[in-house]
């Protein structure tokens, strides 16, 4: 998942209203070149998650 993809998920999540997300599924961020950055994002809401 790229940072832009995470931002899109966050926007969609916020449009649905205030929900609580448990961040059960996360993915490591990769740059546009495909390099892993070490940051992780929730696949449901797009929030940055400590890995």
C-alpha positions as semicolon CSV with decimal commas, in nm:
position;residue;x (nm);y (nm);z (nm)
1;X;0,000;0,000;0,000
2;X;0,131;0,343;-0,084
3;X;0,079;0,657;0,122
4;X;-0,169;0,782;-0,141
5;X;-0,372;0,460;-0,117
6;X;-0,384;0,497;0,261
7;X;-0,504;0,856;0,225
8;X;-0,785;0,739;-0,008
9;X;-0,893;0,477;0,247
10;X;-0,890;0,738;0,523
11;X;-1,112;0,970;0,318
12;X;-1,363;0,691;0,245
13;X;-1,362;0,585;0,611
14;X;-1,436;0,939;0,733
15;X;-1,721;0,978;0,481
16;X;-1,894;0,683;0,647
17;X;-1,908;0,868;0,979
18;X;-1,737;0,814;1,311
19;X;-1,654;0,448;1,358
20;X;-1,406;0,270;1,575
21;X;-1,155;0,056;1,385
22;X;-0,957;-0,218;1,557
23;X;-0,691;-0,220;1,281
24;X;-0,705;-0,598;1,252
25;X;-0,542;-0,612;0,908
26;X;-0,240;-0,397;0,832
27;X;-0,003;-0,368;0,539
28;X;0,347;-0,226;0,520
29;X;0,379;0,092;0,316
30;X;0,587;0,087;0,002
31;X;0,717;0,381;-0,198
32;X;0,619;0,441;-0,558
33;X;0,939;0,254;-0,650
34;X;0,821;-0,054;-0,456
35;X;1,063;-0,007;-0,165
36;X;0,926;-0,092;0,182
37;X;0,926;0,212;0,411
38;X;0,863;0,036;0,743
39;X;0,538;0,226;0,804
40;X;0,216;0,024;0,834
41;X;-0,142;0,119;0,750
42;X;-0,477;-0,038;0,838
43;X;-0,645;-0,198;0,536
44;X;-0,991;-0,104;0,663
45;X;-0,956;0,263;0,754
46;X;-0,612;0,364;0,620
47;X;-0,481;0,486;0,956
48;X;-0,109;0,468;1,030
49;X;-0,048;0,182;1,272
50;X;0,257;0,106;1,487
51;X;0,425;-0,206;1,357
